[in-house]
Structures are given as C-alpha cells and as structure tokens.
Amino acid sequence: MKLPRTAYTDRPWRIHELAPDFRVEDVWSFRTPGAGPDDFPTMLAALRAAGGLAKQSAPARFLFAARWKIGALLGWDDPRTGLAARVPSLRDRLPADLRDNPGFESEEMPLTPVYELDTECARELANKTVHTIMHLGWVPTASGDYELRMAVLVKPNGTFGRLYMAAIAPFRHLVVYPALTRQWESAWREYGRPNPEGGSPAGTVDGVVGRKDLPKSFHALTALPDFDYVDVFTFTTDAAGDATPEQWARAMFGDVPNAGERLIWRGLLGLRLTHGRSPDTVAGWRVAERGPDWIRLATASPHLTANLVVRTSEGQVALATFLRYERTLGRLIWPPLSAVHRRLVPGVLRNAATRVH
C-alpha cells in the first residue's frame, strides 16, 4: 500500500544522515502478519528465497525487459554512467559503525548493498537517468505486529532524469509496486514466520472470469444484460461488515481518480470521468444505483460501456467488472488491458481493507 512520505521521514532511520540530498520518491508498505520486532532478517531471507524479477507477474517482467532493452540501445546502463563512475557510491559516506555491515549481494535483489542492520537496510543503483536508493525498514503497526516498508530515494540526473522519473511513475504505481506487493507478502507467508492464527493472513482473493462462471446473484446487479466481458473477485475478510458497499468502493478507488486511474480509464480506454468530489460519483464514475449490500458504478466511452459492482456479504467483499463493446476498437483495446486489470484487482481489494480499518 502506498504511504505518505512522512511514514518514512518521521522514522529515525540511519539513512537520513547519509542521503539528505536525495528526494523521497515513493513509500510503500508490505504486510507481514504475525511478525515480531526481531524478524527483519527473517523477512530479508524470505525475499531472497522467493526469487526476484523472474518470479514477478508477466506485465512487470515485460516492463523491466523493455526498460533494459531501451537502456541498452541508448546507453543508459553503460558502466561509465553508474556507481563509482558518474556518481560515487553511498558507501563512501558510511560512518565506521556501518562499514562492516554491507549486507549480501543477491541476484534476486539486483542493487548494490550499502548497509544492513537489525531493522533497516539500504541498496543502491545508478545509471544515466538517476542515482536511486531502496531503503527497507521494519516498523511496528497499530495491530501489534510489524510490517516491511520500502522507501525509494532518488537523485535524478538533471532535467532528463526528472522527465524519466515522471514518465515511469504510472508504471511503477500500477504494475511494478502491486506486483512487488504480491511477491513480497507471499514470501512472508511462505518463507517467513507463519501466521499464529493459521489460514491466509492477508485474506483470500478468489476470482472468476467469464459469463459461464459468474455467480447468479451478480446477473441482476449490472445494467448490461448483454455484456461482453465480466470478472468477479471476492475477498474474504473479517472487515467486510465494517463499511457500506459505497465506503468499500471509495476505499478501493478514491473519491476522485488518481493519476494512474486517469491514465488507464480516461487515457487508454477513453472512459468519461466526472471532475471533483460528489456524493453521486466515486473516482469519477457515476453512482448508477445502490442496494442494501451493493453499489453499481457506471461510465462509458464511444467504444465501451462499463459497470463496476461492489457487493458486501458476511465475511466477503466482491468487485465485479462488466464491459460491453460498442465498437471494434473496444474489442481491440480491452483484452490486453484485462490481463493487467486482473493482476491489479486483488491488491486493490486488500489495500481497501486497510483503509476501511
């Protein structure tokens, strides 16, 4: 889940004294239910055991492959533009007590180690576009356990570097970080300390795609009886009854669309979104109808008509997506995007649960 920058800056990390000239680009949290104060090394070992880029989702692997290919063609990753060449390593700034704790080199985490302590570590990477630091920290939560937090610190290489970071921001937030969340939270469940209460600590998400497997109870909730595409994702959580369907919808998508949502919904799909906050809209979608345990959001473009249905029941929250193709372009645009959509929805549901709490 994305966090405000203060979630990083307000913590007493050692990295603050080492990198005051780097700006905070992103702060992200990864849930590790049942973790204790001494489990940071266990989490790092779990990340190494879970594998790196090769184990991420197909969209994330595609983005990284495209980035490395473009970098090779344009010379962005030439060793002469990296650490100890274009920029000095952050290790040159380390005080004596940190120099003996660099951490482990790892193909699964392809950044150069800077230091590693009992509750935090830092790794770095430099190329022609940017000098970046990935800082991982171990933080207590309100529920009494601990979670992993990642801060990405950057020093762009001039105007070109700033433009580069702005250009890749939507891809980081929509594809890379959600994929990393699934991978790292799964790593804790599989290789770290098990949840003492058993079961799936992050909640279970089940999904079905297509009319054939659509639960009958959802047929009556869409205004598109002749829809061409449907999927339903159901999240099992004790928090299902903590909020109304509308509150769940707003926790999923926000009152107004964020930059990533505008990129996909308006930019790629051409969907019409309203501006500003309103009790009659959720993230720019019109609230078409409300029921006692469900809400339907609607919008359209010249090529597609879309419904989103959020329904709550005892112990479960479901999100259904219905689409009807109005023109041939809709049939061409949505299928490749639907694969990314299905990868993102489980994270959307889990993140909404943390906001509802």
ABEGO torsion letter per residue (X at the ends): XBBBAAAAAABBBAAAAABAABBBABBBBBBBBGBBAAAAAAAAAAAAAAEBAAABBAAAAAAAAAAAAAAAAAGAABAAABBGBABBBAAAABBAAAAABAEBBBAABBBBBABBBAABBBBBBBBAABBBBBBBBBBBBAAGBBBBBBBBBBBBBEAAAAAAAAAAAAAAAAAAAAAAAAAAAAAAAAABBBBAAEEBAAEBBBBBBEAAABBAAAAAABABAABABBBBBBBBBAAAAABBAAAAAAAAAEABBBAAAAAAAAAAAGBBBBBEBBAABBGGBBBABBBAABBBBBBBBAABBBBBBBBBBBGBBBBBBBBBBABAAAAAAAAAAAAAAAAAAAAAAAAAAAAAX
